[in-house]
């Protein structure tokens, strides 16, 4: 069976389908929150609140602890801080992978929890 169609109309329909598929595609953005091993409580909570907003809007969050100079000798402070950060955001996120240490930066990535779609 063969069908004769207008090629211009066919191309137009294909472009419409591609545009609709691109419109419905969901993109995730990686936002970064930077901390230091001696970050104070208020600053920590302020940054956690920002991270929570990012996660609720559907973005991933990379939490980084940056070490300077002699702070590198106290890696456990950075690890405790990241664990506290993960616990603080446990109701809106789950960690991807674990805590990684690269150079002078210790980091982890938090992904937003899957939300149920409303019908």
N, C-alpha and C positions, 0 to 999 in steps of 0.2 A: 504494500500500500504506500502511496506517495502523496504528499500534500504540498501544494504550491502556496507559498506565503510571500508577503512583502518583506524583503531582507531588512530594510530600514526599521520596520516595526519590530522585527525579531530582535535586532540589536538594542533597540530602545527598551523592550521588555527585560532583556538580560541585564541591562544597566540598572533598571528599577529594582530587580531582585537583589543585585549586588549591593546597592545603596541601602536597601532595607535590612539586609543581613549585617552590614557594617554598623547600622544604627542600633540594632539590637545586641550587638557584641558588647560584652562587659570587660572593661579594662581595670586592672588593679595597679595602684601606684604604691611605691615603697617610700614611706616617710621615715626620716631618721630623727631620733631623740638622742642627744649627746649628754653624757654625764661624766663626772670625775669621781674618783674614789672617795673624796671627802665632801661630796655634795650634801648640803644641809637639808633638813627635813622639809622645810617649806618649799625649797626649790625642787626637791624630789617630788613632792605632791603636786606642784604646779606642772611639772613635766609629765607626770603620770596622768593628770587631767587632760592635757593636750593629746597624749597618746590615746586615751580613751575616746576622745572626740574623733580622732583619725580612724580608729578601729570601727566605731559605730557608723561612720560614713562609708565603710567598706574598703579602706586602704590597709595595707600591711604596714607594720611599724618595725623598724630596725633600731633596737636599743643598744647604744654603744657606750662603753666606759673607756675613756681615753686617759692613759697614764703619761705623766710628765716626770722626767728626771728620776728622783729617788722613789717616787710613788710605785715604780715598777717592782720594788722589793716587796710590796704589800699587795700581791695579786688577789689574795683572799678577800680583801675589802671590796674589790671590784666585783668578784664573784658573788659575795653576799648582797651587794647592791642590785645586781641583775636578778638574783633569785627573789629579792624583795619586790622588784619591779614586776616580775612575772606573776607573783602572788597578788600584787595590787590589781593587776588587770586580768586575773583568771576568770572573772565572770563574763568578760566580753571577748576574750581571745584564748588561743592555745599556741604554745611555742612550736615553731617548726625547727626540727633538729634540736640541738642543744646549745650550750654556751661555748663559743669558739674563741680562741685567742690567737690573733695574728699580729705580729710585730708589737706595737704599743697599744693596740686596740683589742678589747674583749667585747664581743657582741653576740646578740641573739636576735632572731626574727620572730615576731608575733603575728599570727594570721587571725583575722576576725572569725568568730564563730559563724557557722552556717545558720542563716535565719530562715524560718519557715515562711514561704510565700503566702500572702493573704489571698483568698479567693473572692 
